[in-house]
Each structure stands twice: as structure tokens, then as C-alpha cells.
Amino acid sequence: MSAATLRVTRSASLPDPLRIARYERIPELGPNILFFSGGSALRRVSRRLKRFTHNSTHLITPFDSGGSSATLRQAFGMLSVGDLRNRMIALADESVQGNPAVYDLFSYRLDVDAPQEELLARLRRICDGDDPLVARVRVPLGEIIRNYLGFFCAAMPRDFDLRGASIGNLILAGGYLNHGHRIEPVLFLFSQLVEVRGTVRAVVTDDLHLVAELANGDVVVGQHRITGKEVPPLRSRISDIYLSRSVDRVERASAEIDAQTRGLIHDAELICYPIGSFFTSVLATLEPTGVGVAIADNGCPKVYVPNLGDDPELFGMSVRAQVDTLLRKLRSDAGELPARRFLDCVLVDSSRGKYSGLEDLTAINDLGIDVVDLELVTDRSAPLIDEERLVAALLSLV
């Protein structure tokens, strides 16, 4: 008997208490919600989500070029690992004995004001197991961490600046070097050891950087120069982003998702373009070749959750303009397909949420995309989205 494929649609109540309660009872059988985002905006959402499903997928942008990530990337020609580390820790099982010690170690940053000799001595103590930070980590994870840090120390350039370095990033970098410049085995190992309740993966592993073309004609190279966190905010709206081999000049490049990432997108039961820096976090994960095609080929529900507040990357861009930009990026890969192949609904809170522009919500409906107006902001979370409300809404759609 041959197999048949049938797309089934249903009406959804948001929130759906019965559906949410069922997922909470058996989270190991929970839905596969896929997030395209790398930033810290999803940290609280991820910690909440793991109570209801252990099967979420997180495709992370690897293009960060600021902070301690920049120092590692310059030294080893590698992808950025900071957002991967953050998401794994957010999804790790907090009930497992010993995991809090891992959180503390992976989140710890060396003193930004200490002299290099003092920081080197501290790093050697951690490698030797003589520092309290690593001494509290259970076996065998503590031994693996020390081993990876040993690989990092052996490969570390003499002029490597340890000030403000994330120990978690150094550990992942050491594992990357130990595994032949491959990050996937390291992520898999740590996901198993700290029982990460989901799948965390870089959307691509290429050593590339983001470029932003601005409406005024300027070109900005490097994510750290786009976000407005380490340099003054942009002076004009972003009109497009693409990839470069260099962080200092434009050397246009492309990257393509591999078969495993394509399979993760294919298997998702709901795809979410979530809160987070719109261009450097969300759109950056959609930039690699193959992402748009894979999304269009999956008939699951697709949801966009716009940011609240003043995202400096948006430069006053309305929610409708954000939707148009999202669709344009996906169509650049998949072709001029109907909007509904890429996006089914936009979740907003028009009564309490402060957006760049909500006056054009009807125009979003004209695209065939539903606008779902919910109470997403609470007294506890204001002016931001309440992670409990957002998780409940997403779970109700699956």
C-alpha cells in the first residue's frame, strides 16, 4: 500500500489550556517548535518552554563579531559560539544534580580589568581542576571541560586577550579545535551531558560575517557594528543584509544549510520567527541558501512575533514593513511563492505592546496572513512580552 500525504488544518483557541496541560504532563512527547533566532531575547522563553516539550529546535546565528566572540574568531577563524552556549544553558535540565555548577562555569567571565598574567594563572587553575568553579562540576563533565580547556590553552596565541573572556566560549572553542574544527560533536556531547531539552544547532558553521546595506547608501560590515551595542546606532534604516568573508571589508560570500539542518526544518511542527534583534538575530538565520525553500516545503503553521520597544535595528520600521522584509528574504531563496507558504500569522498585543508601528495591521491581513491580537504583556513583564503567555500561545497552535 503506497503512502499518502495530507495537510490537515484545525481551528485553534489561544491559549488552549487542555493542550498545554497535556504537553506539561508528558514533555518528552511535546511538539517540535522550531525557532530561527540566536539572541538572548529567547532565554526566558526557552527556560519556560522546556517544561512542556523536550523536542524544540533552535537554529542559531553564528555571525556575532563583537565582545569575546570577536577575539576567538580572530584567533581561530571560527564561527561565533556565544549564542549557542546561551541557548544550551537555557534549555538544560535544571533538575539534574550538578547542572547549576555547569551553568555557573559556562556563564562566568574573566575579570575585564585584571592583568593578563593573573588571568592566565586563573585559567591554568581551572584547567588543572584547582579552581572552585570547575571543582564543583560532576564527573565526567568536569574532566571533559578541563580537557577542552587544555586544547584551547595549547592553541591560544600568545597575544590572546583574556579580559572579559567567557569561560563557556573558551570551552566550546577548545572542543571545536579538538574535533577538527567541527562544532557539531561538541554541541552534541554537552547536550547529552547536561540534558539539553531540545536541539541547538548553528544554522551554518561557516566563518562569515554580516553586512548591512542602509537606505542612505552606507554599508556596515560586522554584526557588532550593526546592533548599536558597541558602537553608535545606525544612522539610516537597513535595506538588506548579506554575508562577507571579512569583518573589515565587503567580500561577498554565501553559505548553504546542510542536509541535517534541512531535515530539522522539514520535521518542525511549528516554525517561529521570534522576538530578538530583527536583522542580526532573526533575519540572519534566514540568510543561508536553502532556508527559504525548506520553510516553504513544510506545511506546518508559521508564526512571527514582533519585538516590543525600540529595537535600534528597526529604525522605526512598522510591523507590516517587517513582514514584507521577512517575506522578501525568504522569497529570495524560494522564489515568488504565496505569502502563506512562509507565514501564517503574526502575534501582537495591540493594547499593551509598544511597537514601531501597528497602524497597518489590516494591510497584513491583505497578504492572506492572520493577525492574532492577544494579551502577551503582563504587569510582571511590561514593557516586554511575558514568556509564559508567549509559550502558551505557541503551544496552542501545534
N, C-alpha and C positions, 0 to 999 in steps of 0.2 A: 504494500500500500504506500503510495507516494505521500510525502509531507506537503502540507499546505500552510500558507502564511495568511493570517487575517489580522487586520488592525481593528482593535476594539476600543471604542470611546465610551466614557461614562460621565454622568453628572457628579460633581464634587461639591461637598459642603466644607467651607473653610471657617474655622477648623472643624475637623471630624473627630470628635472625642473617642468614638469606638475604634476607629482605625489607629489612632495614636496609642490608645491603651493596649491594643493588640501588639503593636510593634514594641512597646515597652516591656511586655511580658516575655517576648522572645526576640531580643535584639539581634541574636546571631542569625535570624532568618529575616531581618529587616531589609528594606528596599535599597537598591543601588542608586543613590543620588550622586550625580557627577557634578563637581564644581570646577569651573575654569577660573582660577584665581590663585595668586601666590602670596598676597599680603597678609598683614596681621589683623585686618578687619574681620576675618573669619575665625579668629582664635576662640572667642566665646561661643560662637555658633557651633564650632567643631566639638568643643567640650560638652555642649548640650546634646548635640546630635548623637554622640556615641552611646547615650542611654537608650536610644531607640533603634539604632541599626549599627551593625559592625561591618557593613558592606558598602559604605560610601566610598567614592573615588575622588581624588583631589589631584588635578593636573596643575602643576606649579610652574610659574615662570622662572627661568634660570638666568635672567639677564641683568640682575641687580649689579650696579657698578660703583656703589658707594660704601662707606664705612669699612668695617674689617673685611667684608667680602671683596672689596677692591684690592686690598693688599694680597689676599690669597690668589685672586685671579691674575694679578700681575706677576706673581711669583711662579705660578704653575700652569698658566694658560688653561684654566678650567672654568666650568660653569659656576654660577653662584649657588651656594648650598644653604644660606641662611634661612630662606623661606621654607625649604624642605625640612630643616631641623625644627622650625617653629611649628609646622603643621603636624609632624610626627609626635612631638611632645603634647600638643593639644589633644591628639586622638589616642594617646597611650592610656592603657587601663590603669586608673588611679587606685584601684583596689588591690593591685599586685604588690605584695610586700617588697620593699626596696626600691620601687619606682620613684618615690619622692626624692631619693638621693640622686637618681639619674636626672630628674628634672633640674635639680639644683646645679649639678655639674654641667649639663648641656646649656643651661641658661647663664652660667657665670661668665663674666667678662673680666679680663685682667685690668688692673688699675691703669687708667689713662694718663696719670701723672707720675707714675713710678719710673725710675731709670731702667734702661734695657737690661743691665746686669741683674737687677733684682727680679725682673720678670722672667729672665732665663732661668734663674735659680728656682723660682716658683714652679715653672713648667717642668723642670727636671724632677722636683719633688713629686709632682703629680704623676709623671711617668714612672717613677720608682715606687709609687704606692705609699709614699710617706706623708702625703698631704691629706688632711681630713676630708676634703671634697671627694676624693676618689676612694679613700679607705672605707667609706660607708657604703659603697656600691657593691652589691652582692656578686658572688662568683656565679657564672663565669664572665658576666658582663664587665666587671671591673678589670679582669685580665685582658679582654679584647680591647677595651678602651685604652689601657696602658700600651698595648701592642700597637694600636693605630697611632697613638700619640708618638710612640717611638719612631714609626715610619715618617711621621711629619717632621720630627726633630732632626732626623738624619738627612732629610731632603731640604730642610729650611735654609734659604740663603742667609749668609752672614749678616746682611743688612736688613733682614726682615723685621719690620716694626711690630712689636708685640703689644704696644699700648692700645688698650681697649679691645684686644682680640677676644672673640667669643671662643671659649674652650670647646663648645659643641661643634663649631665650624672647623676648628683645628682637628678634632677627632674625625669628622667626616672627610676632611681633606686627606688625612693620613690613610684612611680606608680606601679612598679614591686612588691614591698613589700605590697602595699595596695591591689593589686589584687591577693593575694595568690600565690606570686612567679610566676606570668604569665606575660610575656611581651606583648603578642598579644593585650589584651584590651587597653593597654597604647598606643601602636603604632596606633591602630585604632582611638582612641579618638583624639590624636594630629593630625593625618592625616586629620580628619574631620574638626577640629577647625582651622588649618592653610591652609586647602585646598591643600593638597599634590596632585600633578598632576601625580599620578601613585600609584603603590603598593610597599611598602617597607616592607620586612619581613626577619627575620633571617632564614637561610636555615634549621637550627635546633636550639633548645633553651637549649640544654644540657650544663652543666658546665664542659667543656672539654678543653683540650689544644693540641696544635700542637706539633708533634715530627718530626724532620728531620733526616733521616739516610744519612750520607755522603759517598761519594765514597771511602774515605780513612779509613772507618770503624767507624768514630766518630758518636755519637748520640747526637743531640742537642734537649733539651726539652724546650718548651715555645716559642711562636711567637716572643717575644721581643729579644730573643737570636738568632733568625734565620734571621731577617731582616737586621741586621747590623746597625740599627739606634741608639740603646742604648749601644751596645757592639761592639767590633771589628768585621769586616766582616768575614764570614765563610772562612775557610782555604781550603775547598775542595767542589766540586760540590755536590749538593743534588741528591741522587739517588732515594729517596722515602720519602713520608710523611704519617703519620697516627696520630691517636688520643690517648691521655692519660688522665686519671682521675686526675693526679697530674701534677703540673708545675715544681716540683723539682726532679722527678724521673719518669722513664717509668712505667706506669701502663696501659697497652694497653686497649683500650675501643673502642666501636663502637656507632654510632648514626644513626638513621633511619629517613628519612623525613616522615612527616605525610600526611594524605590524602589531606589536603588543599594545601600543597606545591607541591604534586604530580599533583594536578589539575592545579596549576599555570603553571607548566612546560608543561602539556598536552595542555593547551589553548594558548600557545605562538604562534605568527605568524612568529617570527624570534628569534633565540637564538644566543646570542653574548657572546663569551669569550673575554672580552675586555682588553684594556690596564690596567695595575695595576701590583703590585708585583706578579710575576708569581706563586710562590708556596704558599705564605701566604695569598694571596687575591683571585686569580682565582682558582687554584687547590684545595685550602682549601674548597671552596664551593662545589666542586665536590666529596669530600671525603665521605659524609654520604651515607649509604646504600639506594638504590632506585633512586639516581640521574641519574646514567648511564642508567638504564632501562627506566626511564621516558623520557630521552632525545632521546634514540633510538626509542621509540614508537611514537614520534612526527615527522611527515614527513615534518615539516617546514624547511626553509633554516637555516643553522648553520654556523656562521662566527667566525673566530679567528682573532683578531687584536693584533699582537705582539707589545711589548714595543719598544720604541726607547731609545737610550742612553745606559748607563751602569747600568742595574739592578743587584745589588750585589748578588741577589739570583740566577741569571742565571749562574754566574761564566763563562762567555764566551760561553754558550750554544747556538748553532745555531738555526735558526727558524725551520729547519727540525727536530732537536732534541726536540724542544719544542712541535711540533706537535706530535711526537712519544710519548712523555711523557703524553700529553693530552689524546691521544687515549688509552694508557696503563691504565691510571687511570679510564677512563670510561668503558673500557672492563673488568676491574677487578670486576665491578658490573654487567655489562650487558652480558658478555660473548664475545667470539671471533666473533663479527659481522663485516661486511664490514665497512671500514673507513667512507664511505659516510653516514652511519647511525648516525654518531656523528659529522661530519664536512664536509661542502660542499666547503667552500672557505676560503682562507687566504688573508687579505687585507694588502698590503705593499706599500711603496713608495721607490722604489729602487734607484731613482735618488737623493732624498734629505734626505731620512731617514738613520740613522746610527744604524744598527742592530748588534747583536752579531755575526751573520754570515748569509749572503744571498747567498753564493755560491752554495747552494744545493736546490734552488727553483725548479729545474727540478725534483729532487727526490720527492718533494711534489706532483707534477703532477702525478708521477708514482703510487702514492697511490690512484689515482682517485679523488684527491682534487684539485680544481681550485686555481690558484694563480692570484689574481686580483691586477694589479700594477696601482696605482692611485696617483694623486698629493694630498697627505694628509698633507704635511708640507708646510707652507707658510712663507713668511718673518716675519709676525707677530708672528707666533707660534714657529719658529725654536729655538731650535733643536727638539721640541716636535710636536706631531700631532695637527693640527688645529681642534678644536672641531666642527666648522661649516662644514668643509669638511667631517669629520667622520660621523656626524649626517646625512648629505645629502646622503652619500653613503649607510648607513644603511637603511634609509627611502626608498631609491630607490630599495632596494632588497625585500621589502614587497609587 
